[in-house]
Amino acid sequence: MKYFIRAVKYLVYFAVLFLIIVAILCVVMHHPLSSFATLFKEGAMWQIAILFAVISAVYPSLGFRKNHITLDGPFSDYHDVIMKTMEDADFVLESEDDEKMVFRQKKGYLRFTRMWEDAVTFFKGEEKVFVDGPIRDTTRLISNVYYNYRQSHPKNEY
């Protein structure tokens, strides 16, 4: 269901963005907004709608993923590191229980631009922590968690 909702959100997002661009073109070209369909060949609007539907149906599978962090100790060692990493990345803890931690973006404009699909969820495990969210966030955050963990738990090398 989550996938379907994301796809519908992206379809609406692409349609609104398209209408804004067409409106700007109509204003620049001094074309009446009431007849913007005359800017396109006959049948092109259906092709554009199908293109938007296909892209919005595929994009959620490309833009979101579930990855993992392999733990080098108990989860309790990582809890504070995850909290600090998320705070540094301008995320705030929305909820936490025994199984997961859910974070949301602090900044309202970023939440708006991501259509409120900004949640990053850490699923707690014994040997791995799974991280679910937008690819651009999860990749960066996982890297930062590893880095911050290494900084706070240096290994003694002789």
C-alpha positions in Angstrom: 0.0 0.0 0.0 2.9 2.3 0.8 4.3 1.8 -2.7 0.9 2.7 -4.3 0.5 5.9 -2.2 4.1 7.0 -3.2 3.3 6.3 -6.8 0.1 8.4 -6.7 1.9 11.2 -4.9 4.6 11.3 -7.6 1.9 11.2 -10.3 0.2 14.3 -8.8 3.6 15.9 -8.3 4.6 15.5 -11.9 1.2 16.7 -13.2 1.4 19.8 -11.1 5.0 20.5 -12.1 4.0 20.0 -15.8 1.0 22.4 -15.5 3.3 25.0 -13.9 5.8 24.7 -16.7 3.1 24.9 -19.3 1.6 28.0 -17.6 4.9 29.7 -17.6 5.4 28.9 -21.3 1.9 30.3 -22.1 2.7 33.5 -20.3 6.1 33.9 -22.0 4.7 33.1 -25.4 1.6 35.3 -24.8 -0.6 32.3 -25.4 -4.0 32.2 -23.7 -4.0 29.9 -20.7 -7.5 28.7 -21.5 -6.3 26.9 -24.7 -2.9 25.5 -23.5 -3.8 22.1 -25.1 -3.3 23.7 -28.5 0.4 23.8 -27.7 0.6 20.1 -28.2 -0.2 17.8 -31.2 -3.5 15.9 -31.1 -3.1 12.9 -28.9 0.1 14.1 -27.2 -1.7 14.8 -23.9 -2.5 11.1 -23.5 1.1 10.2 -24.3 2.3 12.6 -21.7 -0.2 11.3 -19.1 0.9 7.7 -19.8 4.6 8.7 -19.5 3.9 10.4 -16.1 2.0 7.3 -15.0 4.9 4.9 -15.9 7.5 7.1 -14.3 5.5 7.6 -11.1 4.9 3.8 -11.0 8.6 3.0 -11.3 10.2 5.8 -9.3 9.3 4.6 -5.8 11.3 1.4 -6.5 14.3 3.4 -7.7 14.1 6.2 -5.0 13.7 4.1 -1.9 15.5 1.1 -0.5 16.2 -0.9 2.6 19.9 -1.4 3.4 21.7 -2.6 6.5 24.4 -1.7 8.9 26.5 -4.7 10.1 27.0 -4.3 13.8 30.5 -4.6 15.4 29.0 -5.0 18.9 25.6 -4.7 20.6 23.0 -2.3 19.4 23.3 -0.3 22.5 26.8 0.8 21.3 25.2 2.2 18.2 22.1 3.8 19.7 23.9 7.1 20.7 25.9 7.1 17.5 22.7 6.8 15.4 21.0 9.6 17.5 24.0 11.9 17.0 24.3 11.1 13.3 20.6 11.8 12.7 20.7 15.0 14.7 23.7 16.2 12.7 21.8 15.5 9.5 18.8 17.6 10.7 16.5 14.6 11.5 14.4 14.4 14.6 13.3 11.2 16.4 9.6 10.7 15.7 9.1 7.4 17.5 11.1 4.6 19.0 10.2 1.1 20.4 12.0 -2.2 20.9 12.0 -3.0 17.2 12.6 0.3 15.4 13.5 4.0 15.4 11.7 6.4 13.0 13.3 9.7 12.1 11.8 12.7 10.1 13.4 15.7 8.6 13.4 18.8 10.8 13.0 21.3 8.0 9.5 21.8 6.7 10.6 22.9 3.2 12.6 19.7 2.8 9.6 17.6 3.9 7.4 19.5 1.4 9.8 19.0 -1.5 10.0 15.3 -0.7 6.2 15.1 -0.4 6.4 14.0 3.2 8.2 10.8 2.1 11.3 11.7 4.3 11.1 9.0 7.0 14.2 7.1 7.7 13.6 4.0 9.8 16.2 1.9 11.7 15.0 -1.6 12.3 17.0 -3.0 15.3 18.6 -6.4 15.1 21.2 -8.5 16.9 23.8 -8.5 14.1 22.4 -6.0 11.6 20.4 -2.8 11.7 18.2 -2.4 8.6 17.8 1.2 7.4 14.7 2.0 5.2 14.2 5.3 3.4 15.1 7.5 0.4 18.3 6.2 -1.2 20.1 9.6 -1.1 19.5 9.7 2.7 20.1 6.1 3.6 23.4 5.9 1.7 24.8 9.1 3.4 23.5 8.2 6.8 24.8 4.7 6.9 28.2 6.0 5.9 28.0 8.6 8.6 27.0 6.1 11.2 30.0 3.9 10.4 32.3 6.9 10.5 30.9 8.2 13.8 31.1 4.8 15.3 34.8 4.4 14.3 35.5 7.9 15.8 33.8 7.1 19.1 35.1 3.5 19.4 38.7 3.5 18.1 40.4 0.1 17.8 43.8 -0.3 19.4 46.2 -1.3 16.7 49.7 -2.4 17.8 
